[in-house]
Every structure is written in structure tokens, then in C-alpha cells.
Amino acid sequence: GPGAASPSSARGTPKLAGPGGATPRASVHASNATPRNGVGRAAGGDAVGERKSLNGTLNPKPMYVGDRVKLQNGRFGEVMYVGPATFAGGDTVVGVKLDEKRATSDCDGKYRGERYFRCAAGFGQYLSVGEVEIVPPQLADEDVRGLTISSAPDDVEAFDLERELDALVGLREVKDGLRHTRNFVEVQRRRAAVTGETAGRAVHAAFLLGGPGSGATAAARVLGGMLTKLGVLSKGHVVEATRKELLAGCSSGDVEARLKKVVRAAEGGVLMVHDVDTLREQDRLGDELLAALNRQFESAGGTVEFPQPVCLVATGKRGELTKLLQEHPAIGGAIFAKLDFLDYTPAEMARILRKLIEDAKFQLSKELTDERLEVLVRRRLAVTSAGAAFKNVRLAKVILEEAINRQTDRVYTKETMSLAGLTTLVEADFSDKSRDENEMAEAALKRLDAIVGLAPVKEFVHSLYAQLKLERQKRELGIDGSSGRSTLHMVFTGNPGTGKTTVARVVADLLKALGLLRTGHLIEADRSALVAGYSGQTALKTKAVVESALGGVLFIDEAYALIGEDGKDSFGKEALDTLLKLVEDYRSDLVVILAGYSKEMKKLLEANPGLQSRFPTTLEFDDYSPDELMEIAEQMLLQDVLVLSEGASKKAQRILKETSSAAADARSGIDPRANGNGRAVRNMLERAKRAQAVRLQRMGPGRRTQEELCTLLAEDFD
């Protein structure tokens, strides 16, 4: 590895370490300089590199006996000796006692007859100064090793916020938030100059994330550099910690001490704690960590003298973290900047992907314009589930890695030798049909499983997918039964708001993923879309709707309305007859789902034997229970970044229970179909949101707090 000698001031006769390994506090300046021959070999079995003066080295750091150091091979150890050695031609060497024994040497501090320290055999090693890196004291503790640490800007005075923000793709809201934070600090300083105040509000932040890979680390680095230039922080480095890292090796009662060590490692910089929202209601250690974070934020908040000890950043999913900040005012009250990280748009993802390609020393073929690259990104996003681990920048990196792997196989097969051929990516390198289909199916099933209730429906759809997948595998092996393809047309029965349309979309995606439908799109229709007002026009109108659904799924809601209550609707009958004929004509390129109330759909099937044979599968969508309705309400609120106060939660539960019970009670005189299910929940919440808006408006002018804007009260449900 690279090596470097010390300045002449470090030369002289060193005092040798005694049996305990002690040695005077000699020092040398560490550097990454490289010897003239470019080679420096570690001692303790290897020679040390040539002499090279460190005079003129930028920002040299003194190295002392007792310092923790990191070797170029990733090992850690403690400095036992710093000074010249005869076996190194008089150059300065660093004697290190390693944390782990070496397998290739028995060095115990003695090398080529010279001993400058003593340790157990196999744990000693001599290196040139350039081959070791000083570990800062706050990071020397074993408990904080392994944390992700980003260094501070090399030249704080040259830090330019606008230049750094321009380098970030997208993130408009985040950039505005960082600018506002800068403005606040600057104006706060001006006020202090006028009023004589010496303390200012501490700057801490919350990163409200849409999905993983949304640029949080890059934004934290910009935040650290900006605050350091403003004098809010003294160093500006960024330390990142996850729940796993904060709880590693902890038993009950150890969590706060561990957190304090991590905070010390971040002193002078930014400590970014990832996924704080996941600490809620997990387990005892998670509860302890959340309590410790509450105390840490509380002690670090309020007014402080600049530079402040550390800038704390809590990250988490937008809705969940917003709720946690409201439930834990010690954290929420300490937060100054709430930065909203929206997922990157396909166009922004394409820009990021192009930059990653350039950084990897690859190039795109001429046909892969920005517009075409955006289309490829959109195609990949279409088969990536909402909760996927790879999104945003992470997904762009995955796309590039997979493209390079496919390009590698392609150029190997073609025996390509030119530089352009070996480094050019073409459109075919960015697509994997089999992978895309599997991911689309997985995404569809995840959406299905995320629906509240409907256990029998979910079970059927999962079994249908398994059956159709098995049939496809048989066909791929040439095992094709005489019965041919299964009949996929279905009937969905149940009251409004029970998820029939949502499940129909899932079915469409699954059939496309299996290659049974070309496009997998869903066309919704009802009687008015199929029936015309004049004789002879209905068949043409029905045919046009069916043809628009070819390659996908045609979902006909309230299908029983085609025959009317007395069964004598001639126009509706014409539409139904036409539909049955077209279903048969396009049986390999269309799936039709008929939907409606249970009683009426049963009557429709009984009156039309042709329907029963062509639509063999009937799925019943049961009404939701009061608890399931409340779960749906909570999901809707989370999407709108809203929470219920304790009183509002109880009132909403009572309203939903009364609605459900009245519809189920025959004596109430209420049509049981009036339950409304999911629609009733949405309507209730819409009324509450309007009531909240009126209530806040009546409070008069003035800026509302986040809690006021995001909390529905009991009175909003009156």
C-alpha cells in the first residue's frame, strides 16, 4: 500500500517500549502521500516504503501512541510506536498492535532484530504512515464502528449551497426547506446582533420520506455542510444509524448508553437516525430506544449557543413519522425543519440513471434518448410494488446493474472487442420479460393482500394465480391438456364499496403477468355504456365497448340492469345477447367480469343459462365489519397525512358501528345495501375534513401548527 515518511522533526533516537508496550507520546503527521516508486510494503514481515518528506503535505494530522487507527485492509489496531526504524532506512514507521491476529506473521513487536514495542505473537505490525488512517476519538469505541459516516466538506469556506442544490436531481420541496433553514439562521443572527442575544434556536430536522432511495443521505450531507458554514455546527460530518445498529448487542437497560456513544460520534456534525417511525409499538428494546430518543431530542432542543453540539435528523415514512412527531412532542417540538422527500418522477429517475451510467464509464446507444430512457423507467416502475425495497435512486442503481449484466452476456456471445461495443448499453439491455412479469404478479398480489378483509376472495385469487401459473409451466414443457385454457370470466356479487373494482384490477394485472392478456388494462362499463336509445344501435355500441377492452378486462357494474326488473327490457336483452356472442368470439383475448348486488345477480344468472356456462366462477364480497371499516378509515387518513384525536377516534368508531348495525337490522327499515362499506368511510371522512376546514377558518387569521392542520377532532364528526 502507499507509504510516507515523517518530517525531519520526527527523527531522532526513539525510546523503545517496555514489556508492557508503553512508549513516550511521540507524534508524527499522518498523510496519504505516496512514495516516489508508488509502492510501500508493510513491515512485520514486509519492508516499509521509500523515504519521502511530508513537508508541504496539506492538513497533516498528528499521530500519537495510543491512537486508534484503521489499516488499508480494513483491520483496526492501536498505535504502540511512532518514530524512525533502522530496518526502514531511518524512515518513520508506525508500530500497531492489531485487534485481530494475523495468519501470515508471528510479529510480536520485534522485526529484523529490532523491537520498539511488545504484544502477543501475530498481533504486531509495522507500517508506513500513509498506510494507516487515524480513527477519530469519538469513533474509536467498538460500539460505534460500522456506522455509516460521511466526511465533512473539504473546504467549508468554499461551500456553495446553490451549487450543491443544483447538483441534486428533483427534490424541489427539500431544496426550498434547506433554503428556508439557511434564511432562518442568517436572520436569527441579524436579530441577535441587534438585540444582544447570544443564543438561538437549535436546528434539528425531520426527513419525511415517500420511499427508500429518495436522496436522504445526499440531503443530510448538504445540510451538514450548510450548517457548518453558517457556524451552527463545528465539523459537518454525517453519521447514519439504523434501529439495528443502535440496538446491536443491547440488553434491556443498555440502550440509552449505546445511543449516547453514537451521539458522541456525531458531535459537531449531523446524526441521522433512519426509520424512526418503525420504533413505535415494536418491542421492549424499541420502546427503550424511542424513550431515549425522546430525551435526547428534548435535551438538544430549545435555545443553544452556536455551534450547537449536534444536529439530529429523524427519518421515516411521511404519514407514520408525522403521526409519531405528534404523539411524541419532545421529538416533534425540537424539530425545526420538516423536509418532504417526494418520490422521483420517471423523468428525474431517467436523469439519475443517465448520471449513474456516465459515472460507471458506460454510454447509451443513440436511440436511447432522454425520452426513451424515461419510457424504460416507467415500464420498470409499473411492475414495482408500492412497498418495494428498491425505489428512487436504489431502483436506478438496480436497473443499471442488471443492464450491465445483460450487456456483458450479449457482448461475450458476439465476441465484441471494440471499446464502444464493450461500453455501450442498448435498449435490449434494460428489459427482462420474465423478471418484469414476475414482479408485476408479485406487486398485484401485494396490493390484494393489503386490502382490508375479503379473506375468501383473496384465497380464491391466490389459488387462481397458482393454477394458471402451473398451466403455463406445463405448456412451456409441451404438456397441454385436451381441455385447453380455463374459463376466466367471473361474477362478483356484493354491496357497493366492498372492493370489487379493486380486485378486478388485480386480476387484470395477474393475467397480464402470466401472458394470458396482452395489455391487462381494465375498462369499466354499465348499462348506459352498452345500451343505445334506438333500435339496432345497441349491438354496435356494445361491440365498440368490448373491442376497447380487448387484451384486457371488461368490468360491467350493475350487470343485472341489462334485463330490468321484469326481464322485458328489449334493448338490455340485445346488449346481453351481443355480449355473450362477443365473449365467445374473443375468448382468448378478453376477460369479462359481471358485478352487482347478490340477489339481483343470482336472478340474472338463473334467467340466462348461457351466462352460467360462460361465467362459471362467482365471488361473494361480504360487507365489512365495524372494526374493518375503522381499519379502512385509518388507511385513508394515513394517505392524507391526517390523524384522529382520541375523542375523534371513539366518535368515528361509534358512527361506523351504528351505520353497520342499522343496515344489518331488518327491523330498522333500512336497506342493508345502504351500509356503503368503504364508500361510507370515505364519505364520513370527507365530511369531517370539511368540518375541520371550517373550524380552522373560524379561528381567525394566523399560521396554524402542524398538529392543528393534521388532526381531526371529535367535533368534526358532528
C-alpha positions in Angstrom: 0.0 0.0 0.0 1.0 3.7 -0.3 3.6 4.8 2.3 5.1 8.1 3.5 7.9 9.1 5.8 7.8 11.7 8.6 9.2 15.2 8.7 12.7 15.5 9.9 11.4 16.9 13.2 10.1 13.4 14.0 13.5 11.9 13.5 15.8 11.0 16.3 16.5 8.1 18.6 13.2 6.7 19.7 12.7 5.3 23.2 11.8 1.7 23.0 8.6 0.3 24.5 9.0 -1.7 27.6 7.4 -5.1 28.2 4.0 -3.5 28.7 4.2 -1.8 25.3 4.4 1.7 26.7 6.3 4.3 24.9 6.5 8.1 25.2 3.9 10.3 23.5 5.8 10.8 20.3 3.9 12.1 17.3 4.1 12.2 13.5 1.8 13.8 10.9 -0.3 11.3 9.1 -0.9 11.7 5.3 -2.0 9.9 2.2 1.2 10.8 0.4 2.7 8.1 -1.9 6.4 7.3 -2.2 8.2 8.1 -5.5 8.1 4.5 -6.6 4.4 4.2 -5.7 5.0 1.2 -3.5 5.2 0.9 0.2 5.1 -2.5 1.9 4.1 -3.2 5.5 6.7 -4.3 7.9 6.3 -7.2 10.4 7.1 -9.5 7.5 7.4 -6.7 4.8 9.6 -3.7 4.2 8.5 -0.1 4.5 8.4 2.2 1.5 11.0 4.7 0.5 11.6 7.9 2.3 9.5 10.9 1.4 9.3 14.1 3.3 5.9 15.2 4.5 6.8 18.9 4.2 4.2 20.6 2.1 1.5 17.9 2.8 -1.9 19.5 3.1 -3.6 19.5 6.5 -1.3 16.9 8.1 -2.8 15.3 11.3 -0.5 14.4 14.3 -0.4 10.7 15.2 0.3 9.6 18.8 1.0 6.4 20.7 -2.4 5.2 21.9 -4.3 6.4 18.9 -6.8 4.1 17.3 -6.0 3.5 13.6 -7.5 1.8 10.6 -5.3 -0.1 8.1 -5.9 -0.1 4.4 -7.0 -3.7 4.5 -9.8 -2.8 6.9 -8.2 -4.0 10.1 -8.1 -1.9 13.3 -5.5 -1.5 15.9 -3.7 0.7 18.5 -0.6 2.7 17.8 2.3 1.5 20.0 5.2 3.2 18.4 5.8 6.2 16.1 9.4 7.0 15.0 12.3 6.0 12.9 13.4 2.4 12.4 16.8 1.1 11.2 15.1 -1.6 9.2 13.2 1.1 7.3 16.4 3.0 6.4 15.7 5.6 9.1 12.2 6.4 7.9 9.4 6.9 10.3 7.3 3.8 10.9 4.1 3.2 12.9 4.0 0.1 15.1 0.5 -1.2 15.6 -1.0 -3.7 17.9 -3.8 -5.3 15.9 -7.2 -6.1 17.3 -7.2 -9.5 15.4 -4.3 -11.9 15.0 -2.7 -12.1 11.6 -2.4 -15.5 10.0 0.7 -14.7 7.9 3.0 -13.4 10.6 4.1 -14.0 14.2 5.3 -10.5 14.8 5.2 -9.5 18.5 6.7 -6.1 18.1 10.1 -7.3 17.1 11.2 -7.2 13.4 14.6 -7.9 11.9 16.1 -7.9 15.4 14.6 -4.5 16.3 11.9 -4.1 19.0 10.0 -0.9 19.5 7.0 -2.4 21.4 5.8 -5.7 22.7 2.5 -7.6 22.1 1.2 -11.1 21.7 2.7 -13.0 18.7 0.8 -12.4 15.5 -0.8 -9.1 16.6 2.1 -6.8 15.8 2.7 -5.0 12.5 4.9 -2.1 11.3 3.6 0.2 8.5 4.4 3.4 6.8 2.5 6.5 7.9 0.5 6.6 4.7 -0.8 3.0 5.3 -2.8 3.9 8.4 -5.7 6.2 9.0 -6.4 7.8 12.3 -9.8 6.9 13.8 -11.3 10.0 15.5 -11.6 9.5 19.3 -15.3 9.7 19.2 -15.3 6.8 16.7 -12.7 4.7 18.4 -15.2 2.9 20.6 -16.1 -0.5 19.3 -19.8 0.2 19.9 -19.8 2.8 17.1 -17.7 1.0 14.5 -19.7 0.0 11.5 -21.8 3.2 11.4 -22.1 4.9 8.0 -20.1 8.1 8.2 -19.8 10.7 5.5 -17.0 13.2 5.9 -17.4 16.9 6.1 -16.8 19.2 3.1 -13.1 19.5 2.4 -13.3 23.3 2.2 -16.1 24.7 4.3 -15.5 28.3 3.2 -15.9 27.3 -0.4 -19.2 25.5 0.3 -21.9 27.0 -2.0 -25.4 26.0 -1.1 -26.9 26.8 -4.5 -24.2 24.8 -6.3 -24.9 21.8 -4.0 -28.6 22.1 -4.5 -28.3 22.3 -8.3 -26.3 19.0 -8.2 -29.3 17.2 -6.6 -31.9 15.9 -9.1 -35.5 16.8 -8.2 -36.3 17.3 -4.5 -37.8 20.8 -5.0 -39.5 20.8 -1.6 -36.3 19.6 0.1 -34.3 22.4 -1.6 -36.9 25.0 -0.5 -36.7 23.7 3.0 -32.9 23.9 3.1 -33.0 27.4 1.8 -35.6 28.4 4.5 -33.3 26.9 7.1 -30.4 29.0 5.9 -32.6 32.1 5.8 -33.8 31.4 9.4 -30.2 31.0 10.7 -29.0 34.2 9.0 -32.0 36.3 10.1 -31.7 34.9 13.6 -28.1 36.0 13.6 -29.0 39.5 12.5 -31.7 39.8 15.2 -29.1 38.7 17.8 -26.7 41.5 16.6 -29.5 44.0 17.2 -30.9 42.6 20.5 -27.7 41.3 22.0 -29.0 37.8 22.4 -26.3 35.2 22.2 -28.4 32.1 22.0 -30.5 30.9 19.1 -33.0 28.1 18.3 -31.3 24.7 17.8 -31.6 23.3 14.3 -32.9 19.8 14.1 -34.8 18.2 11.2 -37.3 15.5 10.2 -37.0 13.9 6.8 -40.5 12.8 5.7 -39.8 10.1 3.1 -42.0 8.7 0.4 -40.0 5.6 -0.4 -36.4 4.3 0.0 -33.6 5.8 -2.0 -35.2 9.2 -2.2 -32.0 11.2 -1.5 -32.0 11.5 2.3 -28.2 10.9 2.7 -27.3 13.4 0.0 -29.6 16.0 1.6 -28.1 15.3 5.0 -24.6 16.0 3.6 -25.8 19.3 2.1 -27.4 20.1 5.5 -24.2 19.3 7.3 -22.1 21.5 5.0 -24.5 24.4 5.1 -24.8 24.4 8.9 -21.0 24.2 9.3 -20.5 27.2 7.0 -23.2 29.1 8.9 -21.4 28.3 12.2 -24.3 26.2 13.6 -22.0 23.1 13.5 -18.3 22.8 14.1 -17.4 19.9 11.8 -20.3 18.9 9.4 -19.8 15.2 9.1 -22.8 12.9 8.9 -23.3 9.8 11.0 -26.1 7.5 9.9 -27.7 4.9 12.3 -30.5 2.4 11.9 -32.5 0.6 14.6 -30.4 -2.5 14.1 -27.1 -0.5 14.7 -28.5 1.4 17.7 -29.6 -1.8 19.4 -26.7 -4.0 18.4 -25.6 -6.1 21.4 -28.0 -4.3 23.7 -30.0 -5.8 26.6 -32.7 -4.0 28.5 -31.2 -1.0 30.2 -28.2 -0.7 27.8 -30.0 1.2 25.1 -29.5 4.8 26.3 -25.8 4.4 27.0 -25.4 3.0 23.5 -27.3 5.9 22.0 -25.1 8.4 23.9 -22.0 6.8 22.3 -23.4 7.2 18.9 -24.3 10.8 19.6 -20.8 11.5 20.7 -19.5 10.1 17.4 -21.7 12.7 15.6 -20.7 15.6 17.8 -20.1 18.7 15.7 -22.0 17.1 12.8 -25.3 15.5 11.8 -26.7 12.4 13.4 -29.3 10.9 11.1 -31.5 8.2 12.7 -33.2 6.1 10.0 -36.8 4.8 10.2 -37.7 6.4 13.5 -41.3 5.7 12.7 -40.7 1.9 12.9 -39.8 2.1 16.6 -43.5 2.6 17.6 -45.0 -0.5 19.3 -42.4 -3.0 18.2 -40.8 -4.5 21.3 -39.3 -3.6 24.6 -35.9 -2.6 23.2 -37.6 -0.5 20.5 -39.6 1.2 23.2 -36.5 1.9 25.2 -34.8 3.4 22.1 -37.8 5.6 21.4 -37.8 6.8 25.0 -34.0 7.5 24.8 -34.5 9.4 21.6 -37.2 11.5 23.2 -34.8 12.5 26.0 -32.0 13.2 23.5 -34.2 15.5 21.3 -35.6 17.2 24.4 -32.2 18.0 25.8 -30.9 19.1 22.4 -33.9 21.3 21.5 -34.8 24.8 22.6 -32.2 27.6 22.5 -28.5 26.9 22.3 -25.2 28.7 21.9 -23.7 28.1 18.4 -22.0 26.0 17.3 -24.6 23.5 18.7 -23.3 20.1 19.9 -25.1 18.1 17.1 -27.9 18.3 14.6 -30.4 15.5 15.0 -32.3 14.2 12.0 -35.2 11.7 12.2 -36.2 10.0 9.1 -39.3 7.8 8.3 -42.3 7.3 6.1 -44.2 10.5 5.6 -47.5 9.6 7.3 -46.1 7.4 10.0 -43.4 9.9 11.0 -45.8 12.8 11.0 -48.0 10.8 13.4 -45.0 9.9 15.6 -43.9 13.6 15.9 -47.4 14.5 17.1 -47.5 11.6 19.6 -44.0 12.4 21.0 -43.9 16.2 21.5 -40.3 16.0 22.9 -39.2 15.0 19.4 -41.7 17.0 17.4 -41.1 20.1 19.4 -37.3 20.0 18.9 -37.7 19.7 15.1 -37.2 23.0 13.2 -37.1 21.8 9.6 -39.5 19.2 8.2 -38.3 18.3 4.7 -40.7 16.4 2.5 -39.0 13.9 0.1 -41.3 13.1 -2.7 -40.6 10.1 -4.9 -38.6 10.9 -8.0 -40.7 11.3 -11.2 -39.9 9.0 -14.1 -38.1 11.9 -15.9 -36.0 12.6 -12.8 -35.2 8.8 -12.5 -34.1 8.8 -16.1 -31.7 11.7 -15.3 -30.3 9.9 -12.3 -29.9 6.7 -14.3 -28.0 8.6 -17.1 -25.7 10.1 -14.5 -25.0 6.7 -12.9 -24.2 5.3 -16.4 -21.7 8.0 -17.0 -20.1 7.5 -13.6 -19.7 3.8 -14.4 -17.8 4.7 -17.6 -20.6 3.4 -19.9 -22.5 5.1 -22.6 -26.0 4.8 -24.1 -26.7 4.0 -27.7 -28.0 6.8 -29.9 -31.6 5.6 -29.9 -31.7 5.7 -26.1 -32.7 9.4 -25.9 -33.9 11.0 -22.7 -37.5 10.4 -23.7 -36.8 6.7 -24.5 -34.9 6.2 -21.2 -37.9 7.7 -19.4 -40.1 5.2 -21.1 -37.9 2.3 -19.9 -38.0 3.7 -16.3 -41.8 4.0 -16.5 -42.0 0.4 -17.6 -39.9 -0.8 -14.7 -41.9 1.4 -12.2 -45.1 -0.2 -13.5 -44.1 -3.6 -12.3 -42.5 -2.4 -9.0 -44.8 -2.6 -6.0 -45.6 0.4 -3.8 -43.7 -1.1 -0.8 -40.7 -2.4 -2.8 -37.3 -2.2 -1.1 -35.8 -0.7 -4.3 -37.2 2.7 -5.3 -35.9 6.0 -6.5 -32.1 6.1 -6.6 -31.8 2.5 -5.3 -34.0 1.3 -8.2 -31.9 3.3 -10.7 -28.8 1.5 -9.4 -30.5 -1.9 -9.7 -31.7 -1.1 -13.3 -28.1 -0.2 -14.2 -26.5 -3.2 -12.6 -29.0 -5.5 -14.3 -28.4 -3.8 -17.7 -24.7 -4.2 -17.4 -25.1 -7.9 -16.5 -27.2 -8.4 -19.6 -24.8 -6.4 -21.8 -21.9 -8.5 -20.5 -23.6 -11.7 -21.7 -24.5 -10.1 -25.0 -21.0 -8.8 -25.9 -19.5 -12.1 -24.8 -21.7 -14.1 -27.1 -21.0 -11.7 -30.0 -17.2 -11.7 -29.2 -17.2 -7.9 -29.2 -13.7 -6.4 -28.9 -14.1 -2.6 -29.6 -14.2 -0.1 -26.8 -17.5 1.3 -27.9 -19.0 -2.2 -28.2 -17.8 -3.1 -24.7 -19.1 0.0 -23.0 -22.4 0.8 -24.9 -25.8 -0.1 -23.5 -28.7 -0.7 -25.9 -32.4 -0.8 -25.2 -32.4 -4.6 -25.0 -30.0 -4.5 -22.1 -32.7 -2.8 -20.0 -35.5 -5.3 -20.3 -36.1 -8.8 -18.9 -39.5 -10.0 -19.8 -39.6 -12.9 -17.4 -38.4 -10.8 -14.4 -40.9 -8.0 -15.3 -43.8 -10.4 -15.4 -42.9 -12.0 -12.1 -42.5 -8.6 -10.4 -45.8 -7.5 -11.8 -47.6 -10.5 -10.4 -45.9 -10.1 -7.0 -46.9 -6.4 -7.0 -50.5 -7.3 -7.8 -50.7 -9.9 -5.1 -49.3 -7.5 -2.6 -52.0 -5.0 -3.4 -54.5 -7.7 -3.0 -53.2 -8.7 0.4 -53.2 -5.0 1.5 -56.9 -4.8 1.1 -58.8 -5.0 4.4 -60.9 -8.1 4.9 -62.1 -10.2 2.0 -60.3 -13.4 3.1 -62.3 -15.8 0.9 -61.8 -13.6 -2.2 -58.0 -13.3 -1.5 -57.8 -17.1 -1.1 -59.5 -17.6 -4.5 -57.3 -15.2 -6.4 -54.1 -16.7 -4.9 -55.3 -20.2 -5.9 -56.3 -18.9 -9.4 -52.8 -17.5 -9.9 -51.2 -20.7 -8.7 -53.4 -22.7 -11.1 -52.8 -20.5 -14.1 -49.0 -20.4 -13.4 -48.9 -24.2 -13.2 -50.8 -24.4 -16.5 -48.3 -22.1 -18.2 -45.4 -24.1 -16.9 -47.0 -27.2 -18.4 -47.4 -25.5 -21.7 -43.8 -24.4 -21.7 -42.8 -28.1 -21.4 -45.2 -29.2 -24.1 -47.8 -30.7 -21.6 -51.0 -29.3 -22.9 -54.3 -30.9 -21.7 -57.2 -31.5 -24.1 -59.5 -29.2 -22.1 -57.5 -26.2 -23.2 -57.4 -22.9 -21.3 -59.6 -22.4 -18.2 -62.6 -20.2 -18.5 -61.7 -17.0 -16.7 -64.9 -14.9 -16.9 -66.3 -14.2 -13.4 -69.2 -12.8 -11.5 -68.6 -10.5 -8.5 -71.5 -10.1 -6.1 -71.9 -7.9 -3.1 -72.8 -4.4 -1.9 -71.1 -1.2 -3.1 -67.8 -0.3 -1.6 -66.6 -3.8 -0.9 -63.6 -3.7 -3.2 -65.0 -5.4 -6.4 -63.3 -2.9 -8.8 -60.0 -3.0 -6.9 -59.9 -6.9 -7.1 -60.8 -6.7 -10.8 -57.7 -4.6 -11.4 -55.6 -7.1 -9.5 -57.0 -9.9 -11.6 -56.2 -7.9 -14.8 -52.6 -7.4 -13.7 -52.1 -11.1 -12.8 -53.5 -12.3 -16.2 -51.1 -9.9 -18.0 -48.2 -11.1 -15.9 -49.0 -14.7 -16.9 -49.2 -13.7 -20.6 -52.9 -14.5 -20.8 -53.8 -10.9 -21.6 -51.9 -8.6 -23.9 -52.3 -5.3 -22.1 -54.1 -6.1 -18.8 -56.0 -2.8 -18.8 -59.4 -2.5 -17.2 -62.4 -1.0 -18.9 -65.4 -0.2 -16.6 -68.9 -0.1 -18.1 -72.5 -0.2 -17.0 -75.9 -0.4 -18.8 -75.7 3.2 -20.1 -72.3 2.4 -21.8 -73.8 -0.7 -23.6 -77.4 0.2 -24.4 -78.4 2.8 -27.1 -81.6 4.7 -27.3 -82.6 3.5 -30.7 -83.3 0.0 -32.1 -80.3 -1.5 -33.9 -77.8 0.8 -32.2 -77.3 -1.3 -29.0 -75.4 -4.1 -30.7 -73.0 -1.6 -32.3 -72.5 0.3 -29.0 -71.8 -2.9 -27.1 -69.4 -4.1 -29.7 -67.4 -0.8 -29.5 -67.1 -1.2 -25.7 -66.0 -4.8 -26.0 -63.4 -4.0 -28.6 -62.0 -1.2 -26.4 -61.4 -3.9 -23.8 -59.6 -6.4 -26.0 -56.3 -7.5 -24.5 -57.7 -6.7 -21.0 -60.6 -7.0 -18.7 -64.1 -5.6 -19.2 -65.8 -4.9 -15.8 -69.6 -4.4 -16.1 -71.1 -3.0 -12.9 -74.8 -3.5 -12.1 -75.0 -6.0 -14.9 -78.5 -7.1 -13.7 -79.8 -3.8 -15.0 -79.4 -5.1 -18.5 -82.6 -7.2 -18.2 -84.7 -4.9 -16.0 -86.8 -6.0 -13.1 -89.4 -7.7 -15.2 -87.0 -9.2 -17.7 -88.7 -7.5 -20.6 -86.1 -4.8 -21.5 -85.5 -5.5 -25.2 -82.6 -3.1 -25.5 -80.9 -4.6 -22.5 -81.5 -8.1 -23.8 -80.0 -7.1 -27.1 -76.9 -5.9 -25.3 -76.6 -9.1 -23.2 -77.0 -11.3 -26.3 -74.4 -9.3 -28.2 -72.0 -9.5 -25.2 -72.4 -13.3 -24.9 -71.5 -13.7 -28.6 -68.5 -11.4 -28.4 -67.3 -13.1 -25.3 -67.2 -16.4 -27.3 -65.6 -14.7 -30.3 -62.8 -13.1 -28.3 -62.4 -15.8 -25.6 -58.6 -15.8 -26.0 -58.2 -12.0 -25.8 -60.7 -10.8 -23.3 -61.9 -11.5 -19.7 -65.3 -10.2 -18.7 -66.3 -9.6 -15.0 -70.0 -9.0 -14.3 -70.7 -7.3 -10.9 -73.8 -6.3 -8.9 -75.9 -6.9 -5.8 -76.0 -10.6 -4.8 -79.8 -11.1 -5.1 -80.2 -9.4 -8.4 -77.1 -11.1 -9.9 -78.4 -14.5 -8.8 -81.7 -13.7 -10.6 -79.8 -12.7 -13.8 -77.8 -15.9 -13.9 -80.8 -18.1 -13.3 -82.7 -16.4 -16.1 -79.9 -16.8 -18.6 -78.4 -20.3 -18.8 -75.8 -19.1 -21.3 -74.4 -16.8 -18.7 -73.9 -19.6 -16.2 -71.9 -21.7 -18.6 -69.7 -18.8 -19.7 -69.3 -17.3 -16.2 -68.7 -20.4 -14.0 -67.0 -18.5 -11.1 -68.9 -16.4 -8.6 -67.2 -14.5 -5.9 -69.2 -13.1 -3.0 -67.8 -9.8 -1.5 -69.1 -9.6 2.1 -69.8 -6.4 3.9 -67.1 -5.0 6.2 -67.4 -5.3 10.0 -67.2 -2.1 12.1 -63.6 -3.0 13.0 -62.6 -3.4 9.3 -64.3 -0.1 8.4 -62.2 1.6 11.1 -59.1 0.0 9.7 -60.1 1.3 6.2 -60.5 4.8 7.8 -57.1 4.7 9.3 -55.5 3.7 6.0 -57.3 6.6 4.2 -56.2 9.1 6.9 -52.6 7.9 6.6 -52.7 8.6 2.9 -53.9 12.1 3.6 -51.4 12.7 6.4 -54.2 13.0 9.0 -54.7 11.6 12.5 -57.6 11.3 14.8 -57.7 12.7 18.3 -58.7 10.2 21.0 -62.2 11.7 21.1 -62.5 11.7 17.3 -61.4 8.1 17.1 -64.1 7.0 19.5 -66.7 9.0 17.7 -65.7 7.6 14.3 -65.9 4.1 15.6 -69.4 4.8 17.0 -70.6 6.2 13.7 -69.3 3.3 11.7 -70.8 0.8 14.2 -74.2 2.5 14.1 -74.2 2.6 10.3 -73.2 -1.1 10.0 -75.7 -2.2 12.7 -78.6 -0.3 11.2 -78.0 -1.8 7.8 -77.9 -5.3 9.3 -81.0 -4.9 11.4 -84.1 -5.9 9.4 -86.4 -4.1 11.8 -84.6 -0.8 11.2 -86.4 -0.5 7.8 -83.0 0.5 6.2 -81.9 -1.2 3.1 -79.0 -3.5 4.1 -77.2 -2.3 1.0 -77.1 1.2 2.5 -74.1 0.2 4.6 -71.9 1.7 2.0 -68.8 -0.1 3.3 -65.7 1.7 2.0 -67.7 4.4 0.4 -69.4 5.2 3.7 -66.0 5.5 5.3 -64.8 7.9 2.6 -68.0 10.0 2.8 -67.6 10.2 6.6 -64.0 11.4 6.4 -64.8 13.9 3.6 -67.5 15.5 5.8 -65.0 15.6 8.8 -62.3 17.2 6.6 -64.7 19.9 5.5 -65.8 20.5 9.1 -62.1 20.7 10.1 -61.5 23.4 7.4 -64.5 25.4 8.6 -63.4 25.1 12.2 -59.8 26.3 11.5 -61.1 29.2 9.4 -63.3 30.4 12.3 -60.2 30.6 14.5 -59.3 33.7 12.6 -56.1 34.7 10.8 -52.7 33.3 11.8 -50.5 30.4 11.0 -51.7 27.1 12.1 -49.5 24.5 13.7 -48.8 21.2 12.1 -50.8 19.4 14.8 -53.9 21.7 14.1 -53.6 21.0 10.3 -53.2 17.3 10.6 -55.6 16.4 13.5 -59.3 15.8 13.2 -61.3 16.4 16.4 -64.4 14.9 17.8 -66.5 18.0 16.9 -65.5 17.5 13.2 -67.7 14.3 13.2 -70.9 16.0 14.5 
